Amino acid sequence: MSQVVLSARSRTGKGSAEARRIRRNGRIPAVLYGRSGSSLTIDLDGRDFSGQVRNISESTIVKVEVEGKTYQAFVKDTQRNIVEGSILHVDFYEVESGVALRARVSLHLTGNPVGVREGGVLESPLHEVEVECLPQDLPERLEVDISELRVNQSLHVRDLKLGEGVRLVSNEDQVVALVKYAREETAAAAAEEAAAPAAAPAPAAKAQS
């Protein structure tokens, strides 16, 4: 997928009143934070960013063009109006070429496990992992093929296939996916019921004289 490119304008005004004015003009106030601690206040075209945001994840590096200068950055935070769902503010974090970074990358499971076709149930407790690499080596997501997973088998973080130059930071013993027998809970419940003592019979009613 081609890189997302966002056009922005620098701004000097700050505060809530200025932010409301920007939004009334169909734009979104934003801040671009640099690695050295510096920051640049900008605003974006609201319609353009709203249309692009669906293609942006936490590990997506976007290109932000500000009046002739280009920055490579992550979208670190997007604030929304909880009622309308409109975007109120965006925080970007700049990345530098040639400098390693850490980022969380989402996992995308593919395939229908053999164990599920045999009656098992798939569980996928982990949805992302943390990696370290150069910006140009950062994957947007990791494709995980689980089609060969059988019942009582599991796939761990250590089994993931990472690209060249990408180092795993997350605990390698974490479970990514596993297939369990669906009948296990039913069998356990039946065993408990069988082991439970039988209920005492109700006392007979006394005859009235």
C-alpha positions as CSV (number, residue, x, y, z in Angstrom):
1,M,0.0,0.0,0.0
2,S,1.3,3.5,-0.9
3,Q,2.3,5.8,1.9
4,V,-0.3,8.1,3.3
5,V,0.5,11.8,2.6
6,L,-1.0,14.6,4.6
7,S,-0.8,18.2,3.8
8,A,-0.7,20.6,6.7
9,R,-0.2,24.3,7.6
10,S,1.8,25.7,10.4
11,R,0.0,27.8,13.0
12,T,0.9,30.2,15.8
13,G,-2.4,30.5,17.6
14,K,-3.0,28.3,20.6
15,G,-5.8,27.7,23.1
16,S,-9.4,26.4,23.0
17,A,-10.8,29.5,21.2
18,E,-8.2,29.1,18.4
19,A,-8.9,25.4,18.1
20,R,-12.7,26.0,17.8
21,R,-12.0,28.6,15.1
22,I,-9.9,26.1,13.1
23,R,-12.6,23.5,13.4
24,R,-15.2,25.9,12.2
25,N,-13.1,26.3,9.0
26,G,-13.2,22.6,8.3
27,R,-9.7,21.9,9.6
28,I,-8.2,19.9,12.5
29,P,-5.7,21.3,15.0
30,A,-2.6,19.1,15.5
31,V,0.8,18.9,17.0
32,L,3.9,17.3,15.5
33,Y,6.3,16.2,18.3
34,G,10.0,15.8,17.4
35,R,12.3,13.2,18.9
36,S,14.4,15.9,20.5
37,G,11.5,17.2,22.5
38,S,10.6,20.1,20.1
39,S,7.0,20.5,18.8
40,L,5.3,22.1,15.8
41,T,1.7,23.3,15.9
42,I,-0.1,22.6,12.7
43,D,-3.6,22.1,11.3
44,L,-4.9,19.6,8.7
45,D,-7.7,19.5,6.2
46,G,-10.5,17.8,8.1
47,R,-12.1,16.0,5.2
48,D,-8.7,14.8,3.9
49,F,-7.6,13.4,7.2
50,S,-10.9,11.8,8.0
51,G,-10.8,10.0,4.7
52,Q,-7.2,8.8,5.3
53,V,-7.4,7.8,8.9
54,R,-9.0,4.4,8.2
55,N,-5.7,3.4,6.5
56,I,-3.6,4.5,9.4
57,S,-2.7,2.2,12.4
58,E,-0.3,2.7,15.3
59,S,2.6,1.3,13.2
60,T,1.8,3.3,10.0
61,I,4.4,5.9,9.1
62,V,2.7,8.8,7.3
63,K,4.3,11.7,5.4
64,V,3.3,15.1,6.8
65,E,4.0,18.0,4.4
66,V,4.2,21.4,6.1
67,E,4.7,24.3,3.7
68,G,7.5,22.8,1.7
69,K,9.0,20.6,4.4
70,T,8.3,16.9,4.8
71,Y,8.2,14.9,8.0
72,Q,7.9,11.2,8.6
73,A,5.7,10.5,11.6
74,F,3.3,8.2,13.5
75,V,-0.2,9.2,14.4
76,K,0.2,8.8,18.2
77,D,-3.2,10.0,19.4
78,T,-6.5,11.0,17.8
79,Q,-9.1,12.8,20.0
80,R,-12.7,12.5,18.9
81,N,-16.0,14.1,19.9
82,I,-17.7,11.2,21.8
83,V,-21.1,12.2,20.6
84,E,-20.6,13.1,17.0
85,G,-17.5,11.0,16.4
86,S,-15.7,13.9,14.7
87,I,-12.0,14.3,15.0
88,L,-11.0,17.2,17.4
89,H,-7.2,17.0,17.6
90,V,-4.3,14.9,16.3
91,D,-0.9,14.2,17.8
92,F,2.0,13.1,15.5
93,Y,5.4,11.8,16.6
94,E,8.3,12.3,14.2
95,V,10.6,9.5,13.3
96,E,14.1,9.9,12.0
97,S,15.6,8.0,9.1
98,G,18.5,5.8,10.3
99,V,17.4,5.9,13.9
100,A,15.9,2.7,15.4
101,L,12.4,3.0,16.9
102,R,10.0,0.8,18.9
103,A,6.4,0.4,17.8
104,R,3.5,-1.9,18.4
105,V,2.5,-3.9,15.3
106,S,-0.9,-5.6,15.0
107,L,-1.3,-9.3,14.2
108,H,-3.6,-10.5,11.4
109,L,-4.5,-14.2,11.6
110,T,-5.1,-15.9,8.3
111,G,-6.4,-19.4,7.5
112,N,-8.9,-21.8,9.0
113,P,-7.2,-24.0,11.5
114,V,-7.3,-27.8,11.1
115,G,-8.3,-28.1,14.7
116,V,-11.4,-25.9,14.3
117,R,-12.5,-28.1,11.4
118,E,-12.1,-31.1,13.8
119,G,-14.4,-29.5,16.3
120,G,-12.1,-27.3,18.3
121,V,-12.4,-23.7,19.3
122,L,-9.9,-21.0,18.3
123,E,-8.7,-18.5,20.9
124,S,-6.5,-15.5,20.0
125,P,-5.6,-13.7,23.2
126,L,-2.8,-11.5,21.7
127,H,-3.5,-8.8,19.0
128,E,-0.2,-7.0,18.7
129,V,3.5,-7.2,19.5
130,E,6.2,-4.7,20.2
131,V,9.2,-4.6,17.8
132,E,12.3,-2.5,17.3
133,C,13.7,-1.6,13.9
134,L,14.6,1.2,11.5
135,P,11.6,3.2,10.2
136,Q,11.9,1.8,6.7
137,D,11.8,-1.8,8.0
138,L,8.7,-1.4,10.2
139,P,5.8,-3.6,9.0
140,E,2.3,-2.2,9.1
141,R,1.1,-5.5,10.4
142,L,2.2,-9.1,10.7
143,E,0.4,-11.9,8.8
144,V,0.1,-15.0,10.9
145,D,-0.9,-18.2,9.2
146,I,-2.8,-20.5,11.6
147,S,-4.2,-22.9,9.1
148,E,-2.0,-25.9,10.3
149,L,-2.9,-25.4,14.0
150,R,-4.5,-28.6,15.4
151,V,-6.5,-29.2,18.6
152,N,-4.3,-28.7,21.7
153,Q,-1.7,-26.9,19.7
154,S,-0.7,-23.2,20.2
155,L,1.3,-20.6,18.4
156,H,3.6,-18.3,20.4
157,V,5.3,-15.0,19.8
158,R,8.6,-16.8,19.3
159,D,7.0,-18.5,16.2
160,L,6.2,-15.3,14.4
161,K,8.1,-14.6,11.2
162,L,9.6,-11.1,11.3
163,G,11.2,-9.3,8.4
164,E,14.9,-8.7,8.1
165,G,16.1,-6.0,10.5
166,V,13.1,-6.3,12.8
167,R,13.8,-7.4,16.4
168,L,11.1,-8.7,18.8
169,V,10.7,-6.8,22.1
170,S,7.5,-8.5,23.4
171,N,7.8,-11.6,25.6
172,E,8.4,-14.5,23.2
173,D,6.4,-17.0,25.4
174,Q,3.1,-15.1,25.0
175,V,0.4,-17.2,23.2
176,V,-0.8,-15.7,19.9
177,A,-3.4,-18.4,19.1
178,L,-4.5,-21.8,20.3
179,V,-7.1,-24.4,19.5
180,K,-9.0,-26.1,22.3
181,Y,-11.7,-28.8,22.4
182,A,-15.1,-27.3,22.6
183,R,-16.3,-30.3,24.6
184,E,-13.8,-29.7,27.5
185,E,-16.0,-27.4,29.5
186,T,-19.1,-29.6,28.9
187,A,-17.3,-32.7,30.0
188,A,-16.0,-30.9,33.1
189,A,-19.5,-29.7,34.0
190,A,-20.9,-33.2,33.6
191,A,-18.2,-34.7,35.8
192,E,-18.9,-32.1,38.6
193,E,-22.6,-32.9,38.4
194,A,-21.9,-36.7,38.7
195,A,-19.7,-36.1,41.7
196,A,-22.2,-33.9,43.5
197,P,-24.1,-35.7,46.4
198,A,-27.7,-36.5,45.6
199,A,-30.2,-34.2,47.1
200,A,-32.0,-35.6,50.3
201,P,-35.7,-36.5,49.7
202,A,-38.2,-34.1,51.1
203,P,-39.8,-35.2,54.4
204,A,-43.2,-36.8,54.2
205,A,-46.1,-34.6,55.3
206,K,-47.6,-35.6,58.6
207,A,-51.1,-37.0,58.6
208,Q,-53.7,-34.9,60.3
209,S,-55.7,-36.6,63.0
